[in-house]
């Protein structure tokens, strides 16, 4: 690929050419999961079928070494895409959900510092691990107020104390559009001695990640949202914090030494990423994920960003002309993200019914969108919005996709 790549970029996504029940697909649900890259699938199958051996430095035969070389290559690629200072800061996971659970369970809370402050935009995959810790009496959990679809920064600053250990703030929400300036949260958090974790599941596919300069001490994202296989993801932890994390998910491959100690045992765990990748890893998935990174990097992060800004701006213009709905967010902010949510502005309009209509009314096509709370209960409760309709976009989204949705929306409204 070159800088002359034309957007929408569709040739790497075979699903776009597939018909389901004889109907073509118009896909506007990439915030849930992106369609999958052909290059990632090929890389996955090649390792699975042609190598498929035991990595993790367990065995020393030629096949194991070949698998480990590919795994190391994948980690180097993940570090480059993430913007890490070292590949040793990259932990492969099954996705952002596992990453958040590992990080929550491993974080070194102390009796003097055991408070966690969450953004009101956090996905349940971040909220629930810390909720469970608070329910078990291990931490105290606080949630920032919402102000204009964003965290209330001034209120957050007042919430900080000498007991604050960790602040969690996603750079891009899956409930509202746009992005947040993480450094506005990281600066006061750091001044208070707290670490910062960012769920970048919605941010990483469509923005340069730049982990080392992001303001975060740790961040996570899923591979499936950027065209890689399901069950892949990255947890990045800054080296100084990584050295302080406690062993959490343990098993084969994370032990440096076990010896008898008195009447029991003494276990010494490996450091850096090696202490957090227990068991046989998804080697094929990691290589496929690195393949997806390579494809997106070749497209150019700035080119991807420009394409999505144009798509969001066009979608906002078309949606704003429909009087029966209310778009959530301002155009200048929304164009920095990759999704647009809206709610009904007239009686009788049901998001759930619209979803049924989009999938059942037309004989030649169906339109995939998302309705509901989007696994973001904090945002729903903080905003008082029980459900929204969400259109979300990726590199393959075209203005024709938006036009098709607007036509279907107006058709649905005509029946009310």
C-alpha positions in Angstrom: 0.0 0.0 0.0 1.1 3.6 -0.6 -0.1 7.1 0.3 -2.3 6.9 -2.8 -4.6 4.3 -1.1 -8.1 5.3 -1.8 -10.7 5.3 1.0 -13.0 3.7 1.7 -10.5 0.9 1.9 -12.5 -2.3 1.2 -10.3 -4.8 -0.7 -8.9 -6.4 2.4 -12.3 -7.2 3.9 -14.0 -10.2 2.2 -17.1 -10.0 4.4 -18.1 -6.8 2.6 -18.6 -8.8 -0.6 -20.6 -11.6 1.0 -24.4 -11.9 0.9 -26.3 -13.3 3.8 -29.6 -14.9 2.7 -29.1 -13.2 -0.7 -28.8 -9.8 0.8 -25.9 -7.4 0.8 -24.6 -5.9 4.0 -24.2 -2.3 5.0 -22.0 -2.4 8.1 -22.2 0.5 10.6 -21.3 -1.5 13.8 -17.5 -1.3 13.8 -17.5 -0.1 17.5 -18.8 -3.5 18.4 -16.3 -5.3 16.2 -14.5 -4.5 12.9 -14.9 -6.8 9.9 -11.8 -8.9 9.6 -8.7 -8.3 7.5 -7.8 -10.9 4.9 -4.1 -10.4 5.6 -4.7 -11.1 9.3 -6.6 -14.3 8.6 -3.9 -15.5 6.2 -1.2 -14.8 8.8 -3.3 -16.6 11.5 -3.9 -19.7 9.4 -0.3 -19.9 8.2 1.1 -20.1 11.7 -1.6 -22.4 12.9 -1.3 -24.9 10.0 2.3 -24.7 9.0 3.9 -24.3 12.5 1.4 -24.9 15.3 4.0 -25.9 17.8 4.7 -25.1 21.4 6.2 -21.6 22.1 6.9 -19.7 25.2 10.5 -21.1 25.5 9.1 -24.3 26.9 10.8 -26.6 24.3 14.0 -26.0 22.5 13.5 -28.0 19.3 13.4 -26.3 15.9 9.6 -26.1 15.6 9.3 -24.4 19.0 12.1 -21.9 18.1 10.3 -21.0 14.9 7.0 -20.4 16.8 8.9 -18.3 19.3 10.6 -16.2 16.6 7.2 -15.3 15.1 5.8 -14.6 18.6 8.8 -12.2 19.3 8.2 -10.6 15.9 4.5 -10.0 16.8 5.5 -8.4 20.2 7.9 -6.1 18.4 5.1 -5.1 16.0 2.7 -4.6 18.8 5.2 -2.3 20.6 5.7 -0.2 17.5 1.9 0.1 16.9 1.3 0.9 20.5 4.2 3.4 20.8 5.8 1.6 23.7 9.4 2.3 24.7 10.1 -1.4 24.9 8.6 -4.7 23.6 9.0 -5.9 27.2 6.1 -3.6 28.2 3.7 -5.5 25.9 1.5 -8.2 27.4 -0.6 -10.2 24.9 -4.2 -10.9 26.1 -7.5 -12.2 24.7 -8.7 -8.6 24.4 -9.4 -5.4 26.4 -11.7 -7.3 28.9 -9.0 -9.8 30.0 -6.5 -7.0 30.0 -8.6 -4.9 32.4 -9.2 -7.9 34.6 -5.5 -8.7 34.8 -4.6 -5.1 35.5 -7.2 -4.7 38.2 -6.2 -7.9 39.9 -2.5 -7.2 39.7 -2.4 -3.6 40.7 -0.4 -2.9 43.9 -3.1 -1.4 46.1 -2.1 -0.6 49.7 -4.1 0.2 52.8 -3.0 3.8 52.5 -3.7 4.0 48.8 -6.8 2.0 47.8 -9.1 4.4 46.0 -9.9 4.1 42.3 -11.7 6.9 40.3 -13.4 5.9 37.1 -14.5 8.1 34.3 -18.3 7.9 33.8 -17.6 6.7 30.2 -16.0 3.4 31.2 -17.1 0.2 29.5 -18.4 -2.6 31.8 -15.1 -4.5 31.1 -13.3 -1.8 33.2 -16.1 -0.9 35.6 -16.9 -4.5 36.7 -13.4 -5.7 37.7 -13.0 -2.7 40.1 -16.7 -3.0 41.2 -15.9 -6.6 42.3 -12.8 -5.4 44.2 -14.8 -2.8 46.0 -17.6 -5.2 46.8 -14.9 -7.5 48.3 -13.7 -4.6 50.5 -10.3 -4.4 48.8 -10.7 -0.9 47.3 -13.0 2.2 47.5 -14.6 3.0 44.1 -15.6 6.5 42.9 -17.0 7.7 39.6 -16.5 11.1 38.1 -19.6 13.1 37.2 -20.6 13.6 33.6 -20.7 17.1 32.0 -21.7 17.6 28.4 -21.0 13.9 27.4 -17.5 14.2 28.9 -16.0 13.6 32.4 -16.3 16.7 34.6 -12.6 17.5 35.0 -13.0 20.1 37.8 -15.1 17.8 39.8 -12.6 15.0 39.2 -9.8 17.2 40.5 -11.7 17.7 43.7 -12.2 14.0 44.1 -8.4 13.3 44.1 -6.8 12.6 47.5 -3.7 11.1 49.0 -5.6 7.8 49.0 -6.1 7.8 45.2 -4.2 4.9 43.8 -5.6 4.7 40.2 -7.6 6.7 37.8 -9.3 4.9 34.8 -10.3 7.0 31.8 -11.0 5.7 28.3 -9.8 8.1 25.5 -12.8 7.2 23.4 -16.2 6.1 24.6 -18.4 3.5 22.9 -21.5 5.3 24.2 -20.8 8.9 23.2 -18.7 10.0 20.3 -15.5 12.1 20.1 -12.4 11.7 22.3 -11.2 13.1 25.6 -7.8 14.7 26.3 -6.3 12.2 28.6 -3.5 14.5 29.7 -6.1 16.7 31.4 -6.9 13.8 33.6 -3.3 12.4 33.8 -1.7 15.6 34.9 -3.7 16.1 38.2 -3.7 12.3 38.8 0.0 12.1 38.5 0.5 15.2 40.8 -1.6 13.3 43.4 0.6 10.2 43.0 -2.0 8.1 41.2 -1.5 5.9 38.2 -3.6 6.2 35.0 -5.2 3.4 33.0 -6.9 4.0 29.6 -9.2 1.5 27.9 -8.2 2.3 24.3 -10.5 -0.3 22.7 -12.4 2.4 20.8 -9.3 4.7 20.3 -6.6 2.4 19.1 -8.2 1.3 15.8 -8.7 4.8 14.5 -6.0 7.0 16.2 -2.2 6.8 16.7 -1.9 5.2 20.1 1.4 6.8 21.3 1.4 5.0 24.6 4.7 6.4 26.0 3.5 10.0 25.5 -0.2 9.5 26.1 -0.2 10.4 29.8 -1.3 6.8 30.7 0.8 4.4 32.8 -1.1 1.5 31.3 -3.6 1.0 28.5 -5.4 -1.8 26.7 -7.2 -2.6 23.5 -8.7 -5.5 21.5 -7.5 -6.9 18.2 -11.0 -7.7 16.9 -11.9 -4.0 16.8 -9.1 -3.3 14.3 -9.6 -6.2 11.9 -7.6 -8.9 13.7 -9.1 -12.2 14.9 -11.3 -12.5 18.0 -9.4 -13.4 21.2 -6.5 -11.1 20.6 -5.4 -7.9 22.4 -2.7 -5.9 24.1 -2.1 -4.7 27.6 0.7 -2.1 27.7 2.2 -1.2 31.1 4.9 1.3 31.6 8.0 -0.5 32.8 8.2 1.1 36.2 4.6 0.2 37.0 4.9 -3.3 35.4 7.7 -4.1 37.9 5.3 -3.3 40.8 2.4 -5.4 39.6 1.5 -8.5 41.6 1.2 -12.0 39.9 -2.4 -12.5 39.0 -3.1 -14.9 36.2 -0.6 -17.7 36.9 0.3 -21.1 35.5 2.9 -22.6 33.2 5.5 -20.3 31.7 5.5 -17.5 34.4 7.7 -19.2 37.0 11.4 -18.5 37.4 12.0 -20.9 40.2 10.1 -23.1 42.7 11.9 -24.5 45.8 11.1 -26.1 49.1 11.0 -23.5 51.9 10.5 -24.9 55.4 7.3 -26.9 55.4 6.1 -25.2 52.2 7.3 -23.8 48.9 8.8 -20.6 47.7 7.8 -19.4 44.2 9.7 -16.7 42.2 7.9 -15.4 39.2 9.4 -14.0 36.0 9.4 -10.3 35.6 8.1 -8.0 32.8 5.5 -9.4 30.4 6.7 -13.0 31.0 5.1 -13.0 34.4 1.6 -12.2 33.0 1.3 -14.6 30.0 0.5 -17.8 31.8 -0.1 -21.0 29.8 0.1 -21.7 26.1 -0.5 -18.4 24.3 -2.5 -17.6 21.2 0.6 -17.5 19.0 -1.4 -17.5 15.8 -3.6 -14.8 17.1 -0.6 -12.6 18.1 1.0 -13.0 14.7 -2.4 -12.2 13.0 -2.7 -9.1 15.2 0.7 -7.9 14.2 -0.3 -8.4 10.6 -3.3 -6.2 11.2 -1.0 -3.6 12.7 1.2 -3.7 9.6 -1.8 -3.2 7.3 -3.2 -0.3 9.3 0.3 1.3 9.6 0.7 1.1 5.9 -2.6 2.8 5.3 -1.2 5.6 7.6 -2.8 6.6 10.9 -3.2 10.2 9.7 -4.9 9.0 6.5 -7.3 6.8 8.5 -8.0 9.7 10.9 -8.8 12.0 8.0 -11.1 9.5 6.4 -13.1 8.9 9.6 -13.3 12.6 10.3 -14.9 13.1 6.9 -17.3 10.2 7.4 -18.4 11.4 10.8 -18.9 15.0 9.5 -21.0 13.7 6.6 -23.0 11.5 8.9 -23.6 14.3 11.3 -24.8 16.6 8.5 -27.3 13.9 7.2 -28.6 12.9 10.6 -29.0 16.5 11.8 -31.5 17.1 8.9 -33.8 14.4 10.4 -36.1 16.3 12.8 -37.4 13.2 14.5 -34.0 12.4 16.1 -31.5 14.1 18.3 -27.8 13.6 17.6 -25.7 13.5 20.8 -22.6 15.7 20.7 -21.2 18.6 18.8 -19.8 18.2 15.2 -16.4 19.5 16.0 -16.0 17.0 18.8 -17.7 14.1 17.1 -15.4 14.3 14.1 -12.4 13.4 16.4 -14.0 10.0 17.0 -15.4 7.2 14.9 -19.1 6.9 16.0 -22.3 8.9 16.3 -25.1 8.2 18.7 -28.6 9.6 18.6 -31.9 9.2 20.4 -35.5 9.5 19.3 -37.1 13.0 19.3 -40.7 12.0 18.7 -43.1 9.6 20.4 -43.5 6.1 18.9 -39.9 5.9 17.8 -38.3 2.8 19.2 -34.6 2.1 18.7 -35.3 -1.6 19.1 -38.0 -1.5 16.4 -35.7 0.5 14.1 -33.1 -2.2 14.5 -35.7 -4.9 13.5 -36.8 -2.8 10.5 -33.2 -2.3 9.3 -32.7 -6.1 9.3 -36.1 -7.2 8.0 -37.7 -4.6 5.7 -35.5 -4.8 2.6 -35.2 -7.9 0.4 -31.9 -7.0 -1.1 -30.0 -5.6 1.9 -29.7 -5.3 5.6 -28.1 -2.5 7.7 -26.1 -3.4 10.8 -26.2 -0.8 13.6 -26.2 -1.1 17.4 -29.0 0.0 19.8 -29.2 -0.2 23.6 -26.8 0.6 26.4 -23.7 -0.7 24.6 -22.3 -2.4 27.7 -21.6 1.0 29.1 -24.0 1.2 32.1 -22.1 4.0 33.8 -22.6 6.3 30.8 -26.2 5.3 30.5 -26.9 5.9 34.2 -24.8 9.1 34.4 -26.6 10.6 31.3 -30.1 9.3 32.0 -30.2 7.8 28.6 -31.7 4.3 28.7 -30.7 3.5 25.1 -29.3 5.1 22.0 -28.9 4.2 18.3 -25.2 4.1 17.4 -23.6 4.3 14.0 -19.9 3.4 14.1 -17.3 3.5 11.3 -13.9 2.1 10.2 -11.6 2.4 7.2 -14.2 0.7 4.9 -17.1 2.9 5.6 -18.4 5.0 2.7 -20.7 8.0 2.3 -23.0 5.6 0.4 -23.3 3.6 3.6 -24.5 6.7 5.4 -27.0 7.5 2.6 -28.4 4.0 2.7 -29.0 4.3 6.5 -30.6 7.8 6.2 -32.9 6.4 3.4 -33.9 3.5 5.6 -34.4 5.7 8.7 -36.8 8.0 6.8 -38.6 5.0 5.5 -39.0 3.7 9.1 -40.2 7.1 10.2 -42.8 7.2 7.4 -44.6 4.2 9.0 -45.0 5.8 12.5 
